[in-house]
Amino acid sequence: MASYARAYWITAPDAGEIRDVALPEPGPADVLVRTRYTGISRGTETLVLTGHVPPSQYATMRAPFQDGDFPAPVKYGYLNVGTVEHGPAELLGRDVFCLYPHQTRYVVPAAAVVPVPDGVPARRAVLAGTVETAVNALWDAAPLVGDRISVVGAGMVGCCVAAVAARIPGVSVQLVDPDPARAATAAALGAAYAPPQLADTGRDLVFHASASAAGLQRSLDLLAPQGTVVELSWYGDREIGLRLGGVFHSGRLTIRASQVGTVSPARAATRTFTDRLALALDLLRDPVFDTLVTGESPFGRLPDVMAGLADGTRPALCHVITYDGE
């Protein structure tokens, strides 16, 4: 049984490296998992890499299996799919999803992993954590049949929200983003596309995921009277300004925060974190989600990949890290 592994650590703002780490001996209620793929949650992980987690949020933004403390050194990440090499018989040899950082092997309680359903490729399953965010946002928003929905910001989170919302009967979804290349992505997900200046107005719900003040302002501008913006962006330590004159009060508009760290109050009495993650994995049976995996690199290149995502030289929706031979 392996006694060590290799893991990606953020060592200082804008700096990361791969380190050897010791593995504990698995207990009777633990699993040893060999990682096959991890996904990079670009928005959050690049904020962590660049040192923009505000001190007031250090405790709130801890990943479930984070090592170290913000700002650095810290081992951070939460989109991991691997194969169980040691553990209970019902999990042995199964591919599982775990909210674990970028590491070649790891030991966690068996209750911390969720089996990847048959029919969901392991590579696609790294999206489970982001689809889970979309599920939680839709529980928060509670869309109605026939709603006109916009999603502002066609990044990884916005695209997952659009993909799930577009499968609600009678709902029309428009994906709003300044990048015209997102038109093809929107079409693949079953949504319409528009640049911000041409986006449809009179929307019942707008999900905002652009992580920009301009995107949040445009989201408000797109609402119908009594409409709601569900805010999914995380700004780190940046201040965001809005214009709340005009129709904000007369139209009785709402801005509502949604955050995956807690189960939506609309379902908290009847759903657990595991239930929500299992639902996200089940939704990933749909091959349309392969559209969102737009980059792939081996684990050894992860420090360079993270730097490229942070400075914008390596654009991607979901960039997958592979662990073949690790």
C-alpha positions, 0 to 999 in steps of 0.5 A: 500500500502506498505510504506517500503521494504527491500533491499540489500546494499553493506556496505563496500568492501567485506561486505553487508547486508539487510536494511529496506528502505522507499518507496515513494508514487507512482505518476500518471506516476509511478508503484509499483512493487513487486519483484519476482526474481532478477539475479546476474550479477556476474562479475560486481556485485562482482567487486562492492562488492570487491571495485574494481570500479576505481574512473574514472568509478564511474559515468559511472558504476552507475546502473540506479536505484543505491542508494549511491555512490561507493565504499560504501555504495551502493545499486547496481544491474539491473536484476529484474523481478516483478509484478506491484501492482499499476500503469496504467491499461495496466500494473497492474498485469503484470510481468515486467523487470526493471534495478533495484537492489535487493529489495522486492518492488520499485517505478519507472516511468512506462516507466522504466519497460518492460512487460515480454512477454507471454511465457517467465517465470518470472524466465528466464526473469531475464536474459534479461539484459545479453541477451541485452548485447549479442544483443548489442555485436552482433550489434557491431560485425555485423557477416556475414552468414557463419562466424566462431565465437568463444566466449572465456569465458563461464560465463553468458555473454559469454554463452548468446552471444553464444546462440544468435550467434548460432541461426544465419543461417550458423554461427558456434560457438565454446565456449572456456573455461578451465572448461570441465563442460562447454562442456554440456552447449555449447551443450545445447546452440547449440555451440561446445566446446573447452578448450583454448589450443585446440580451433579452429583458423582462426576465423572471430570473437571472443567475449571475456568475460573471464575477464582475460589477458590470455583469451584476448590474446588467443582471438587474437591468434584465429583470421583469418587475418583481424579478430576482437575481440569484448571485453566484459570483464570489468576489474575494476581497474586491468591492463591487458597486451597483446603481440602485436607482431607476426601477430597482425599488419601483420594480421591487427587484431582488438580489439573492445570494446562493452559496454551495457551502450550505444546502439551500433552505428550500431543501435543507429539511429533506436533503443532505449534502450527500443527496445533493451531490448524488443528484448532481452525479446523476444529472451528469449522465447527460453527455451534453456536459462534455461540452464544458471540459475544454482543456486537459493537462497532466498532473505534473504541469499543474503549477503552470496550468494554474498560473495560466488560468490566473493570468488569463493566458490559458482560457478554459471552462473546466480544465481537467488534470489527468493522473495516468502513471502517477 
